[in-house]
């Protein structure tokens, strides 16, 4: 392996990946994805779609999940900085409803692997950020679900600075909490 280092998290399945960066006076080079290296690290999923978004400071996207077509995701930031969060929604998981967050930035070049059946979201901390992610299933527009970003039962500790205005889509302001999610799914 050697081209990436992989940190496991307190929630099984989540992984933070740091690539090896080769730099000199011209700049740097790194492999952002190599199937063989990721497979050796226990991430053998096949990604079928890449997405990219741009957002300004204070944008909070999420917490999103897919209902019938769950996706594994490999996320990273190529410009700016975000605080990225995953919430375990796997039925029967010992960590169901628990969350984990990580800072992703163009400087640290870290990536975050989020398995199927997690809710996912991020908060933009820099003036501007570009966010990229790979998915293991195609986007199905009618399959999106979500959880309230500020659900006290989950208790995500978003690094919201004093005076930071949150910018959210209308749908992201209307998601229910995890207790409603559990009722809807008879969990």
C-alpha atoms as one frame of an Amber mdcrd trajectory, in Angstrom:
protein
   0.000   0.000   0.000   1.941   3.078   1.144   0.130   5.583  -1.082  -2.668
   6.109   1.442  -3.068   5.848   5.176  -6.439   4.846   6.567  -7.778   5.744
   9.990 -10.725   3.817  11.337 -13.283   5.727  13.371 -15.236   4.934  16.506
 -18.175   4.064  14.247 -17.469   0.852  12.353 -17.248   1.274   8.600 -16.325
   4.958   8.543 -12.770   5.622   7.382 -10.630   8.747   7.012  -8.106   8.402
   4.193  -4.975  10.512   3.831  -3.091  10.236   0.539   0.656  10.395   0.179
   1.523  13.751  -1.364   4.671  14.044  -3.452   5.807  17.654  -3.572   8.705
  19.654  -4.919   9.398  23.174  -6.139   6.872  22.701  -8.984   3.949  21.839
  -6.710   2.616  18.421  -5.772   1.186  15.155  -7.083  -1.068  12.621  -5.370
  -3.326   9.762  -6.335  -6.820  10.604  -5.137  -8.161   7.150  -5.897  -6.588
   3.822  -6.806  -8.889   0.799  -6.622  -6.079  -1.573  -5.620  -4.890   0.608
  -2.729  -8.427   1.171  -1.478  -9.258  -2.538  -1.776  -6.165  -3.389   0.263
  -7.439  -0.910   2.880 -10.817  -2.675   3.006 -12.731  -0.377   0.636 -13.537
  -2.554  -2.385 -16.703  -0.780  -3.483 -17.141   0.106  -7.152 -17.967   3.760
  -7.698 -20.268   4.611 -10.616 -20.807   8.372 -10.354 -18.721  11.422  -9.393
 -20.333  14.644  -8.163 -18.998  18.097  -7.352 -20.571  21.093  -5.640 -19.473
  24.619  -4.844 -20.724  26.495  -1.801 -20.012  29.654   0.140 -19.287  30.023
   3.856 -22.164  29.018   6.095 -23.789  26.624   3.636 -25.003  23.531   5.450
 -26.037  20.636   3.214 -27.724  17.645   4.805 -28.154  15.472   6.648 -29.110
  13.411   3.565 -29.588   9.705   2.960 -31.048   7.503   0.236 -34.126   5.443
   1.127 -34.235   2.544  -1.352 -30.965   2.968  -3.258 -28.318   3.560  -0.571
 -24.886   4.721  -1.672 -21.392   4.322  -0.320 -19.625   7.672  -0.683 -16.010
   8.773  -0.846 -15.902  12.528  -0.201 -13.171  15.168  -0.308 -12.636  18.904
  -0.608 -10.527  20.355  -3.420 -10.940  24.019  -2.486 -11.583  25.512   0.956
 -12.670  23.663   4.100 -15.771  21.883   5.366 -16.824  20.009   8.464 -18.181
  16.694   7.202 -20.579  14.543   9.243 -21.956  11.008   8.974 -24.776   9.581
  11.131 -25.199   5.805  11.457 -28.652   4.684  10.253 -27.868   0.975   9.874
 -30.649  -1.059  11.487 -29.286  -3.171  14.336 -25.973  -1.312  14.466 -24.508
  -0.851  17.957 -23.821   2.777  16.964 -27.220   3.522  15.393 -27.953   7.263
  15.684 -24.348   8.150  16.573 -22.415  10.678  14.519 -18.802  11.293  13.534
 -17.335  14.463  12.050 -14.070  15.333  10.331 -12.519  18.487   8.862 -11.806
  18.092   5.157  -9.804  20.733   3.339  -7.639  21.449   0.337  -4.719  21.650
   2.785  -5.129  18.331   4.628  -6.305  16.509   1.446  -8.161  13.957   3.590
 -11.007  11.896   2.222 -13.902  10.398   4.156 -15.425   7.019   3.276 -19.075
   6.744   4.306 -20.752   3.336   3.850 -24.332   2.733   2.791 -27.093   3.568
   5.276 -25.508   6.631   6.826 -26.949  10.135   6.706 -24.391  12.648   5.437
 -23.949  16.401   5.529 -21.372  19.152   5.666 -20.906  22.748   6.774 -18.684
  25.117   4.758 -16.140  26.825   7.036 -14.079  28.720   4.441 -15.280  31.641
   2.321 -15.769  29.197  -0.564 -15.474  25.425  -0.920 -15.559  22.862  -3.697
 -16.680  19.427  -2.564 -16.254  16.216  -4.611 -17.614  12.770  -3.995 -17.803
   9.353  -5.571 -20.960   7.204  -5.210 -21.640   3.487  -5.644 -25.128   4.020
  -7.091 -26.636   6.516  -9.458 -28.716   9.432  -8.238 -32.431   8.675  -7.934
 -34.263  12.019  -7.487 -37.261  10.567  -5.649 -35.143   8.533  -3.229 -33.718
  11.290  -1.040 -34.433  11.450   2.664 -32.991  13.565   5.422 -32.607  14.262
   9.106 -32.689  17.602  10.883 -29.119  18.884  11.151 -29.844  20.170  14.669
 -31.724  17.156  16.052 -30.824  17.160  19.776 -31.181  13.365  19.929 -28.293
  13.024  17.479 -26.428  16.022  18.921 -24.015  16.864  16.105 -21.550  19.474
  17.372 -21.316  21.618  14.264 -18.460  24.172  14.454 -20.763  27.123  13.840
 -18.823  30.326  14.495 -20.425  33.202  16.397 -22.311  35.331  13.917 -22.171
  32.690  11.147 -25.362  32.766   9.111 -26.420  29.270   8.080 -27.516  28.973
   4.462 -29.681  25.943   3.763 -32.054  24.697   1.111 -35.733  24.847   1.991
 -35.959  21.057   2.176 -33.001  20.880   4.579 -34.859  23.148   7.016 -37.843
  20.778   7.100 -36.379  17.327   7.816 -37.582  15.518  10.937 -35.374  14.100
  13.675 -34.173  10.558  14.204 -37.093   9.613  16.483 -39.515  10.229  13.581
 -37.164   8.323  11.281 -37.280   5.316  13.630 -41.103   5.454  13.822 -41.440
   5.606  10.033 -39.269   2.493   9.683 -40.542   0.599  12.731 -37.085   0.530
  14.317
